[in-house]
Each structure stands twice: as C-alpha cells, then as structure tokens.
Amino acid sequence: MRMLKFLLQKELQQILRDPSIIRILFIMPMIQLLILPLAADYEIKNINLGVIDHDHSQYSRNLINKIISSGYFRLKDYSATFPQAIKSIELDKADLILEIPGHFDRDLIQENNNTLFVAVNAINGIKAGLGSAYIQAIINDYNQDIRTQWIQFPRFNPQPMIEVVTNNWYNPNMNYRVFMVPGILVMLVTMIGSSFAANNIVREKEMGTIEQINVSPIKKYQFILGKLIPFLVLAMTVLTVGLIIARVVYGIVPLGSYSTIYFFATIYLIAILGFGLLLSTYAQTQQQSMLVSFFITMIFNLLSGLYTPIESMPEWAQIITRFNPVSYFIEVMRMVMLKGSGIADIRPHIIAMLGFAVFFNSWAILNYRKRSV
Amino acid sequence: MAVTVQDLVKNYTVKKKTIEALKGISFSVEKGEIFGIIGPDGAGKTSLFRILTTLLEPDGGSATVDGCSVKDEYLQIRQRVGYMPGKFSLYQDLTVQENLEFFAAIFNVSIADNYEYIKEIYEQIAPFKDRKAGQLSGGMKQKLALCCALIHKPTVLFLDEPTTGVDAVSRKEFWEMLHRLKTQGITILVSTPYMDEAGLCDRVGLIQKGAFLSIETPQSIIRDFKKTLWSVRADDMYRLMETILKSPLINSCYPFGQYHHVTFKDDTKKQSDLEAIVAPGNFKDVEIAAIQPNIEDCFMALMTE
C-alpha cells in the first residue's frame, strides 16, 4: 500500500507539472461539447430547391410557397425546362428539383389526381434522403389540404383512411442535442482515457525510466494500478466538466441519478484505461501507441451507435458492437439521462463492462514484463 | 563471490539474422572489488549488465549475483542490486529531492535510514534539491543517478558507462566516489569505453564482439606486454606514420597523443633499426625513445591479436 501511495504521488506530481495535460484536459472537452452538438445536427436545413413550373397557376404557386415556408428549403433556381434545371444541379446550385407539369390545376380539378416529379442530387445521401422525405411529406400535406377544400365529403368516407399520430417518448420535442450531448461526452472521455493511458507507460519506456522501475522490487500490479488510478481521476474530472456543460449550456438534466452515471463510468473507465495500458505495454514509441489508440477508438466510436443506430447496422456489425465497450456506455448514458434508468435497469451493461475491465487489465498486467527476452 | 558468470550466451534476432551479443562468457567478481568491463561500443557490455540486473533473460549459461541466480531468484536480486543505466533515466520532470524520495520508496526504504550511505555524494547536489532533474548539468545528473542507485544500500552496484559524456573533472570525481564506496564494502561492476579508466579498477575484463579477450589486474595486463614499445615523434606526424608502416619489420604503429607508439615484429630490433626506417623520410626534430607501455597500449595490442 505504501508503495502504491508513492507511485500515485509521483504520477500526480508529473501530471500536475505538465501544463499541456491540464490544458488538454479542460479545453478539449469544452470545445468539443460547445461546438459539436450545435454543428453536427442530423436535421437537414437549407436544402437548395430548384423549381420547374410549367403550370404557373395559383395551385402551383401555393405548393411552392408551402414548401418554402416549411423552413427546410430555399428556392435557389427557377428554370423553364428540365435540362436547364438539371444544369443547376450539376453546378451545385440546387440539391433537389421539383417539376410541376403544365395544366397542374386543371387536371387536378378535372381528374382529381396529378403527378409531380422530384429529382434529387444524391451525392450527399443523408441530404438526399431527408430532403426527398421532407418534400414528400409537404406534398402529402398539400394534397390533404386540397382534398378538404375540393372534395365534398360524403357521409361515409368511401376510402377508409388511417391517420397516424406519433408521440415521441423520452425526448418529446425530438431535441437532437439531448440525444447527442451524452454520446459526445462518452466519446470524449474514451478518447482522453485511452490515449493518455496508452502514452504513459510508453513515455517511461522512451525516457528509459522504466528500466529503473524494472530493477526495483515493485510488483507488476502495483505499477499498473499506479498508472490507472491517476488517469481514472482525470477522466472523471473531464466527465464532471462535461456534465456541468451539458446542464448549464444545454439544460440537460438527467432523469436518472448522477450516481448511476458515475458508478457506471468508473467501471467503464477502468476498462478503457486498461485497454490503453494494454496498448502501451506493446508499443515501443509514443507514436505507435498514439496511432493505434487513435485508430481503435475511432472504430469504437463509429460503431458505438453514437452517429448511426446500431439496429440499422448489418448483422455482423451488430455482433462487433457487442464487443465494443463504448456502445454500452453510450446506451447507458442515454438510458439514464433520457429514460431515468437506475442500476437495476442497466445490470446487463454493468456485467458486460466488468468483463471488459477484468479482461483488458489482466491482459495488460500479464503482458507488462519487467524482464525482456 | 559477489558475481559469478558461467558460459553466458545472449543472441538477438534482427530480421531473421542472429546476432551473438554474448558468446558464452565466464568470469567472477570478488566481494568489494571494482571490476571494470572495457570494450568498444557494441561489444556486449550493456547486454551483460541487463542480464545481471535481471532486465534481460539469458539464452544460455548461468549467472549469480550476490549468491542468487539470475534465472530463478531474480526477485531477491532486485532487492540487492543498484543499477545505473548508460542513459540518464530518472524522472526529468521531478525534482532532485522527489526523485530520491521516489526511488527510496519503491525499494521500501526511507532516505533517513540510509542517508549516511549517500551523504557524501548527496551533499554535492543538495543545493539544487528543488531543481528538476532534467535541468541539472551532466555531472550533477550522474551524482543524482548514483544516489538513487545507492539509496537502498545495494550490495552490488552496476554502472553502465557512467562517465560517457561527462567532462574530465567530473569523471575524476566520479571515480574517487567509486573508490570511497568500495571502502564501504560494495562490489562495483563498471563498464566504460575509455581505456584510461581501466587503471582505476581492481581488475578489468576486456570485452570485444561478445567475448572476453583477457581478465586481469591492470598491473598484470601491463606486465604481460612482452614487447618493447617505442615512441617516435617528428615534425610531420602523418607522413611519419606512413613511412613507419611501410617497413616490413614493423608490427604496429598507433598515434598516441603527440607520439606514435611503435612495436617491431621481431623484438630484438633496436633503436638504430627504427632510426634507419625513419631516415629516408628526411624528418626534422626526430625523437625516438623506448617507453613503458600503459594500459591502452596493452589493449590495442590485445584487440589486434
């Protein structure tokens, strides 16, 4: 115990003496949390719309106005013919073209139906998909309006209709930030934890100080614990800073309790730090450990369900996510923050995470050799 | 015996090629002895030290340090040896005092317990005890590293090239410190690429390409130098050497400070023979004298054998 106390004291002295570490620890999370959630928004706005109106009637104008006033579209191009309009897509002036046929209103009135044509620039898949979905929704809505205006409803509706009303549980306003901020916070804690831990033992290797440690009677587990605990404290500090930002800036107050978050975060960080330490027992230079930890945390983050839902991934990718500690923490964060889950609800996550923690740390201790071959 | 080494082998595999760092070397060091291991870079000095300090596993042979085998009893060895690697390897961002406290702590001793032991050396760096180790001068770093290696009262001290990159005055001081440590009963193994330091050891082993060329006291190494050594000097030293080496009678000729040291193949040759060899060069201020060989002459001779 006394040995461990001295190891911890030495690590803390070194960390506190390095001004860049402190700066990275506090400034990095603040910038990430203040910029990313605002910028990385899935809602697509400002879709550039090109219109070919062969009709020039009141109906076509109403439709265009309705689309523009939705706020998602900007009228950028007004062409007479389709080849002209497609030019504007080629020039990247328009993302989406709506073609309104001639005699739009006449046919609509006489024949009770009509066809519109929508062409989408699908280079940016998300923009194209959402853009065409939005415009379809608006046209449907417009269609409803016309029906109510024009059709004399008979006493019995000749065609039965199902109207769908959605209710967003846990995030009633579909506030994107409420959903994103906890996830970004997890990503942040993961990056800081794994890269700091990965670099630390390697640094001792590079400086040669590990030689002096290795000739001493210090135990392997003492050495690993001496590295793990200070970084656990640091990562917890970052988490706290992040939670404060989430509350003060974004007004995100967890429905569940903070203690549940901290409890799970502790286990999670022990696992992630163990992973970082494991890397550093293999690497010979800080460059190696940095690149590998960067690569793996990037994959962890992309396969974590932070940006794309795990359920929409292919089967094999879903299996991979089960071995990804980050996906568990993101899920737990969202459960506790939005749903108010307690310890009992996240029991399977806790068990899985304990498994990761034991696995990575024992591997790190086994692989750290005081004696080389 | 403080250290015994028997047929120790260490191989490194680099790109499928095996490099023999130690080719089955044997030697032993008495308690309280200063044993110097002298050899050029890449001779195997550091590999040997790393095996004896339990940082590296040998591929063959056996070794004991303070009666404990480096193979099975390495945990005991770690309690008893002090190691100062060739590269300065203390925490540069900790102060002098903090480094010393840390190394005392990890060996489970307190500075107060063993202060007597390091007092003499530590007092020299005590004025800088709040300075970070990275900001110390080379000689100071050396002293601090020695203090940290001594703080747990080791019985055997391993110093890997402690004087490399240290100025002449600090080197002299450093050797004086080693001699004082010797009087406290510590066995010291020291490696160095500087041959002039060999004379300061009780015994020296000359190592080259992973094998010992000789293990002797400095005196007997000099005694074993059987040939007569001549020192020659003239105005144009470079041409002088060329002239001497052209002669078939000459065994060796090395530049040595302001003189060339020359030996004949046939030791019955006299000063007049050397004068005759030099004469065709028309040198000015020619000085020729028979001299006592020093330890460096002996090593140069051993290494070419």
Interface residues (C-beta under 8 A of the other chain):
Chain A: R2 M3 F6 L7 K10 Q13 Q14 R17 D18 M207 G208 T209 I210 E211 Q212 I213 N214 V215 S216 P217 I218 K370 R371 S372 V373
Chain B: T53 T54 L55 L56 E57 Y74 L75 R78 Q79 V81 Y83 P85 K87 F88 S89 L90 Y91 Q92 D93 L94 E98 E101 F102 F103 A105 I106 F107 N108 C148
